[in-house]
Every structure is written in structure tokens, then in C-alpha cells.
Amino acid sequence: MDVKIVKAEWKDRDIVRNMYAFYLHDLTKYTDALKVNEEGTFEFDAFSLIWDKEGIEPYLIKADGKLAGFLLLLRAPFLRKADYCINDFFLYNSFRGENVGQTAIDLLFSKYKGTYYIEQLKRNEPAIRFWKKVYRYYQLNVDDTSRMEDGEECVGQLVNVE
């Protein structure tokens, strides 16, 4: 499958917003903190920051020319303890298990070398398994962290990609 990551532009904001609703819906399996809004969907409360703040970069993931998902990359000046943070990572169900996620991360890591911080909800075991697989593939040394956010335990990893 031909996978690409393409930086989302202002004109793509509705696409990213729609994907965020699916992503947040998926996360409701692992947290009680997310609630459906009055329009019957889920929304990222700080969505406008993606387009207004330096250091936040959304990317569309495409597989064989079709929208497959997105990732949100944070970088300086938004970050202090790492060069990059993969803040959010989402694939539509039909692209999961097809090596699309791994390939998207390969492309990202090839483009941006440095220290990454990546975090998952502790209850999100599929995401934790995915990232462990990525770290094994790259033979990365992992510095594990844990913290609470909105009453939910999150696990994080600090890794250096060279």
C-alpha cells in the first residue's frame, strides 16, 4: 500500500475536524472524560489552536490516495522537554492492521530526527501495543513516564530517533 503523510493546510481544517470526531469517539472506550456535544458528535475543545499556534502541525495520512487518518505533531516553540510530540494519532478502522500506521511513522521519523514524546491513555491497550511494536522495530531505548490528566492515568515514552 502506498502511504503518504501530507501536512494539512487551512483548507483541510474540516477534514481534520471530522477525523478528530472519530478519533475522540474511539477514545471513549478508554476514558469517561469525553462526552458527546449538542450536535451529536465529539469535538476537540482547542481545535482552533491547530491553525493559530506555531509549533502545532497536523498531517493527513493517505493510503493509496485515500484518507486513512491523521497525526498531530507538536514541536518548538510549543515543546520544552522533547523536539517533537506525537500528540494524536488516528487511523480509520479499515486501515488498521494493514501496516499503514507503521509506514506513516516511518515517514515521520525519516523526516524529523530527534527526541520524541509519545503518550497514551493507560487503558488504551491497542495504542500501547502499537507503540511498543514501533519502538522494537526501531530498536529504540525508551524512557517511560506516567502522569494523571483529567483523572485518567497516561503512560508516556521519551525516545530518540536518529
KAPE-V214332 format. One line per field, one symbol per residue. phi: phi as a letter, one per 30 degrees, with the letter a starting at -180 (. if undefined). Layout:
# KAPE-V214332
phi=???
This chain:
# KAPE-V214332
phi=.dcbcbddcedcdddddddeddedeedddcacdcbdcddibcbddceddecccdjcbdbdcbbhicdclabcccaeddcbcbdbbddbbbbdedcdiciddddddedddddbckcccbbbdedddddddedddeddedhcdccdbbacbhicdccbbcbccc
